[in-house]
Amino acid sequence: MTELLAKAFNEISQLPEKDQEEFAAFLLEELASENRWHTLLSTSAETLEQLARETEREIEAGETSPLNVGNE
């Protein structure tokens, strides 16, 4: 444990039990949220890479047409 984290936990341990419980619940939820985002983004990156490869293949195969947005 880092010195800063130990200091934070020491400060938190001085709070009333109810406040300690609320802080612990908040901290655990933040960690779970961070894990969910990490999982989502790592999965998304793989999917986006796959879509990019598929798009490149379609362009090389002549299976696409130009997108004329606002130039009609």
Protein Blocks (a to p, Z undefined) as FASTA:
>chain_A
ZZklmmmmmmmmmpcfklmmmmmmmmmmmmmmmmmmmmmmmmmmmmmmmmmmmmmmmmmn
opaccddehiZZ
